[in-house]
Amino acid sequence: MKILDVGCGGGLLTEPSGSLFITTINKTQLSYALGIVFSEQIAGIVPKGTHTWEKFVSPETLESILESNGLSVQTVVGMLYNPFSGYWHWSENTSLNYAAHAVKSGVQMSAEFAFKGETEELQANACTNPAVHEELKK
């Protein structure tokens, strides 16, 4: 996973105390069954191929990635989707989806961090800074 500083206004990850918010899917058997088998193949809630099991990440792994890159995890909370109401709800259960909030420590680090050589990139579609878009193309 590659974490890039794609903030447009002040260097989100390069500024001490900058916040990073992430929502993702936990890597559990339950998330595989519901996120891929049920939601893609049975119920058709999302198109087939939307989720990739190999890209799911546990809260513990995400916390390790963030901490090794100079961020301190403040909060991890579960998220549950109700397909009947169409609403998301916060939960203590992180076995399916979860959100994490991390804060940049006071130690200055590069704006680009790599973890285990993976090359996933975060997209900055809302940003108009051409330099950011050029960095994302690498």
N, C-alpha and C positions, 0 to 999 in steps of 0.2 A: 504494500500500500504506500502510495506517495502522498504526503500531506503538503499541500501548497498554500502559501499565503495569498489568497485571492481577494482579500478585502480591498475595497476601492477607496476607502476614506482615510485610513490611518495605519495600515500595517497590522491587522488583527493579530497575527501570530508573532510579529516581531516586536510588538510593544509589550512590556511587562504588564500583567493583569488583563491582557486581552482575553476575551471569552471565545470559546469554540463550542458550538452545539452540534451534536450528531444524533441522528435517528437511524436505526438500522435493525436488521433481523438477527436474532441469536442463532447460533449454530447448534441446534438440538434436534433430536428425532421428531419432536412435536412440531417444531417450526418447518421441518422438511415436509411432514405429512400435511400440515395445514397450509403452509405458504406455497408449496409447489404442487403436491398431489391434489389437494382439495381446491385451492383457489385458482389454479391454472387448468388442471386436467378434468376435474369433476364439475365444479360450479361455474367455471369460466368467468370468475370475477375480474381477473386480469388475463391478458393474452398469454398463450403458451410461450415459454422462453423468457418471461419477464424476470424471473429469479434464477440465480446461478448458485447452487449449493456451495461451491468452493469459495464464494465471496461472502458467505454468511460469517459472522464473527461473534464470539462470545464476549460478554462484558469484561471478563478477566483479561482476555487477549487484547481487547481495545484499550483497556486501562494500561496494560503493559506497553503497548505501542505509544500511547499518549505520554506516559511518564518518561519513557526512554527518549522522547523528543522535547522534553522541557515543559510539559504541561502537567498540571495537578488536577486530577478528577475530583470534582466537587459533589456531583450528584449522578446517580444512575437510577432511572425509574422505568417501570414497565409501561407498555402501551398496548391496549387491546382495541381491536376494531370490531364493531358490530355490523355485519353485512346487512342486517335487516333494517337498522336505523340509518346506516351510513355514517355513523359517528365514531370517533376515537375517544377512548377514556384512559386516564392515568391509572396505573395499577402497581401493586407491589411485586407482581409476578413478571419477571423478565424472560420467561422461557420462550416467548414468541418474538415480540418486538420490544425495543427499549430505546430510551433517549439518554444521552450523556451530556453533561456540561463539564467542561474543563477550562482551567485558567492558566495562561502562560505564566511561568515562574519569572523571577527577576533576572535570571541568567540569560544573557543575550545569545541567540543562536541564529543560524542561517534561516532564511525564509523558506527554504525547501528542505524537507526531511525525507529520507528513504528508509524503508523498513524491509529487511530480508530480500532486497532486490526486486520486489514486486513493482509494477509500473502502473497501478491504478491511478487515475487522475481525477481530481475534483473539478467540475466544470464551473466556469465563471460567466454564465450567460448574461447575467444582469450587469456585469461590469463593462464599462466602455473603455477601459485602459488598454490600448493596443499592446503594451509590453506584457501585461498579464496574459493576454490571448496568445502571444508568441511563446511565452514560457510553457503554456499548457500544450502547445503543439509538439514540444520536444519529447 
